[in-house]
Amino acid sequence: MKKTGLFILILFLATIAHSQNFSEGIITYNISITGKDAAMVKGMMPNEYLFYLKDEMVRLHINGGMMGTMFGVIIVDPETKISYILQEEEKKALKIKSENNDENSKESKNVVENMKTTEIIAGYKCTKYKMTTNLEGKEIVTFYWVSKDFNVKISDVKNTPGVSQFAIEGLEGFPLKVQTSINEQGTSFDFILEVVKIEKKKLKDSMFKVPSDFTIEDFDFSSFK
């Protein structure tokens, strides 16, 4: 189940990576869990994502649940194309090594379909897409509601693990709502993200850097097997 949680995060980051034209500010996503086993997994899942964006720099705050405890803050360096998980209490940055890309990319195959229906989300007209992913022989269905009217400019992080291997071709626009259906080991639930606030504001460059007093270590993907 931990690996499924990591996959959901990775999949979401992938959709963000190919958007354009939002220069600076904060995007807040509310997270809800529904379905048969929602109560069982809510303790693991976060309740909010906060995306801090400035030019091509990205900082993600994962708030709540076990995933919030494990990941907390993630930054993406647009120059090196490397992601870091910041563990602020330990003053440690976990570097996600690029060689994990090939291993993880072999695990999934995506099929994207435009459902040709629209919905207004956060004041923006969105088109619904369905993506079917085969992950280690398991089928995961994700629905995206994406807007061409609201785009985010973020570096094309081709070498960033957790992003490039799930780069999703066929989504035209920025996702304002994402719904992933999970059925794993007899546990069934839906993981839903939806934008609730879009705030344009000035942000300090230091928010997007590994602090100088942090030690850097490699992130161990095997802990999510």
C-alpha positions as CSV (number, residue, x, y, z in Angstrom):
1,M,0.0,0.0,0.0
2,K,3.0,2.3,0.6
3,K,4.1,1.8,-2.9
4,T,0.6,2.7,-4.2
5,G,0.7,5.9,-2.2
6,L,4.1,6.7,-3.8
7,F,2.7,5.9,-7.2
8,I,-0.3,8.3,-6.8
9,L,2.1,11.1,-5.8
10,I,4.4,10.3,-8.8
11,L,1.5,10.2,-11.2
12,F,0.3,13.6,-10.1
13,L,3.7,15.2,-10.3
14,A,4.0,13.9,-13.9
15,T,0.9,15.8,-15.0
16,I,2.3,19.0,-13.5
17,A,5.6,18.7,-15.2
18,H,4.3,19.5,-18.7
19,S,2.2,22.6,-18.1
20,Q,3.0,26.2,-18.9
21,N,2.4,29.9,-18.2
22,F,1.8,30.3,-14.4
23,S,4.8,32.4,-13.2
24,E,4.5,32.5,-9.4
25,G,2.2,31.6,-6.5
26,I,0.5,28.8,-4.6
27,I,-2.0,26.2,-5.7
28,T,-3.9,24.4,-3.0
29,Y,-5.5,21.0,-3.6
30,N,-7.9,19.4,-1.2
31,I,-7.7,15.6,-0.9
32,S,-10.6,13.3,-0.2
33,I,-10.8,9.6,0.1
34,T,-14.0,7.8,-0.8
35,G,-15.2,4.2,-1.4
36,K,-15.6,0.9,0.4
37,D,-12.4,1.0,2.4
38,A,-11.9,4.8,2.8
39,A,-11.9,4.8,6.6
40,M,-9.2,2.1,6.6
41,V,-6.7,4.1,4.4
42,K,-7.4,7.7,5.5
43,G,-4.7,7.6,8.1
44,M,-2.1,6.9,5.5
45,M,-3.2,9.5,2.9
46,P,-2.7,13.2,3.1
47,N,-5.5,15.7,3.2
48,E,-3.9,18.6,1.3
49,Y,-1.2,19.4,-1.3
50,L,0.3,22.9,-1.5
51,F,2.2,23.6,-4.7
52,Y,4.6,26.6,-4.4
53,L,5.6,27.7,-7.9
54,K,8.1,30.3,-9.1
55,D,9.1,30.4,-12.8
56,E,10.3,26.8,-13.2
57,M,10.9,26.1,-9.5
58,V,8.6,23.7,-7.6
59,R,8.1,23.1,-3.9
60,L,5.3,20.7,-2.8
61,H,4.0,20.4,0.8
62,I,2.2,17.2,1.5
63,N,0.1,17.7,4.6
64,G,-1.5,15.0,6.8
65,G,-1.4,11.3,7.0
66,M,1.5,8.8,6.8
67,M,2.5,10.2,3.4
68,G,2.8,13.7,4.9
69,T,5.1,12.3,7.6
70,M,7.2,10.3,5.1
71,F,7.5,13.0,2.4
72,G,6.5,16.3,4.0
73,V,8.2,18.7,1.5
74,I,9.6,17.9,-2.0
75,I,11.5,20.4,-4.1
76,V,12.5,20.0,-7.8
77,D,15.7,21.7,-9.0
78,P,15.1,22.9,-12.5
79,E,18.8,23.2,-13.3
80,T,19.9,19.7,-12.3
81,K,16.5,18.1,-12.8
82,I,16.9,16.4,-9.4
83,S,14.2,16.0,-6.7
84,Y,14.8,16.2,-3.0
85,I,12.6,15.2,0.0
86,L,13.3,17.7,2.7
87,Q,13.3,16.3,6.3
88,E,13.4,19.6,8.2
89,E,13.6,18.3,11.8
90,E,16.6,16.0,10.9
91,K,18.1,18.8,8.6
92,K,18.4,16.2,5.9
93,A,17.6,16.1,2.1
94,L,16.9,12.8,0.4
95,K,18.1,12.9,-3.2
96,I,16.0,10.8,-5.6
97,K,18.6,9.2,-7.8
98,S,18.0,9.4,-11.6
99,E,18.9,5.7,-12.1
100,N,15.6,4.8,-10.6
101,N,13.9,6.1,-13.8
102,D,14.5,3.1,-16.0
103,E,13.4,0.7,-13.3
104,N,10.2,2.4,-12.6
105,S,9.3,3.3,-16.2
106,K,9.3,-0.4,-17.0
107,E,6.6,-1.0,-14.4
108,S,3.8,1.1,-16.0
109,K,2.1,1.7,-19.3
110,N,-0.5,4.4,-19.8
111,V,-3.5,4.6,-22.1
112,V,-5.2,8.0,-22.2
113,E,-8.7,8.7,-23.6
114,N,-10.5,12.0,-24.0
115,M,-13.9,11.5,-22.5
116,K,-15.2,14.6,-24.4
117,T,-17.1,16.0,-21.4
118,T,-16.5,19.2,-19.5
119,E,-16.9,20.6,-16.0
120,I,-16.3,23.9,-14.3
121,I,-13.7,23.6,-11.5
122,A,-12.4,26.6,-9.5
123,G,-13.9,28.8,-12.2
124,Y,-12.1,27.1,-15.1
125,K,-13.6,25.0,-17.9
126,C,-12.0,21.5,-17.7
127,T,-12.1,18.5,-20.0
128,K,-12.3,15.0,-18.5
129,Y,-9.7,12.4,-19.5
130,K,-9.4,8.7,-18.5
131,M,-6.0,7.1,-18.1
132,T,-5.6,3.4,-17.6
133,T,-2.2,2.4,-16.1
134,N,-0.8,-1.2,-15.9
135,L,1.5,-1.2,-12.8
136,E,3.1,-4.6,-12.1
137,G,0.2,-6.4,-13.7
138,K,-2.4,-4.4,-11.9
139,E,-4.8,-2.0,-13.7
140,I,-5.2,1.5,-12.1
141,V,-7.8,3.9,-13.6
142,T,-7.3,7.7,-13.1
143,F,-9.6,10.5,-14.3
144,Y,-8.2,13.9,-14.9
145,W,-10.1,17.2,-15.4
146,V,-7.7,19.5,-17.2
147,S,-8.0,23.1,-18.2
148,K,-6.3,24.8,-21.3
149,D,-7.2,28.2,-19.8
150,F,-5.0,27.7,-16.7
151,N,-1.5,26.5,-17.2
152,V,1.6,26.3,-15.1
153,K,5.2,26.8,-16.2
154,I,7.5,24.2,-14.7
155,S,10.8,22.8,-16.0
156,D,10.6,19.8,-18.2
157,V,12.1,17.5,-15.6
158,K,13.1,14.7,-17.9
159,N,15.7,13.3,-15.6
160,T,13.7,13.7,-12.4
161,P,12.7,10.3,-11.0
162,G,9.0,10.0,-10.1
163,V,8.2,12.4,-13.0
164,S,9.7,11.5,-16.3
165,Q,8.8,7.8,-16.3
166,F,5.2,8.8,-15.8
167,A,5.1,11.7,-18.3
168,I,1.6,11.5,-19.6
169,E,1.2,12.1,-23.3
170,G,-2.3,13.1,-24.4
171,L,-3.4,15.4,-21.5
172,E,-4.0,18.8,-23.0
173,G,-3.9,21.3,-20.2
174,F,-3.4,21.6,-16.4
175,P,-5.1,19.2,-14.0
176,L,-7.5,20.9,-11.6
177,K,-9.0,17.6,-10.4
178,V,-7.6,14.1,-10.3
179,Q,-9.4,10.9,-9.2
180,T,-7.5,7.6,-8.9
181,S,-9.4,4.3,-8.2
182,I,-7.3,1.8,-6.2
183,N,-8.1,-1.9,-5.7
184,E,-5.1,-3.6,-4.1
185,Q,-4.9,-6.7,-1.9
186,G,-8.7,-6.6,-1.3
187,T,-8.7,-2.9,-0.4
188,S,-10.7,-0.5,-2.6
189,F,-11.0,3.3,-2.5
190,D,-10.9,6.5,-4.6
191,F,-8.2,9.1,-4.1
192,I,-9.4,12.6,-5.2
193,L,-7.5,15.8,-5.5
194,E,-9.3,19.1,-6.4
195,V,-8.1,22.6,-6.6
196,V,-9.7,24.8,-3.9
197,K,-7.5,27.9,-4.0
198,I,-5.2,29.6,-6.6
199,E,-3.1,32.4,-5.2
200,K,-0.6,34.5,-7.2
201,K,2.1,36.0,-4.8
202,K,5.8,36.6,-4.6
203,L,7.9,33.8,-3.2
204,K,11.5,33.7,-2.0
205,D,14.0,31.8,-4.1
206,S,15.4,30.2,-0.9
207,M,12.2,28.2,-0.6
208,F,13.2,26.1,-3.6
209,K,16.8,25.3,-2.5
210,V,18.2,22.7,-0.2
211,P,19.3,24.6,2.9
212,S,23.0,24.9,3.3
213,D,23.0,23.3,6.7
214,F,21.2,20.1,5.5
215,T,23.1,16.9,4.8
216,I,22.2,15.1,1.5
217,E,21.6,11.4,1.3
218,D,20.2,9.1,-1.4
219,F,16.5,8.2,-1.1
220,D,15.9,4.4,-0.7
221,F,13.1,3.4,-3.1
222,S,13.3,-0.2,-1.8
223,S,11.5,0.9,1.4
224,F,8.3,1.3,-0.8
225,K,8.3,-2.2,-2.3
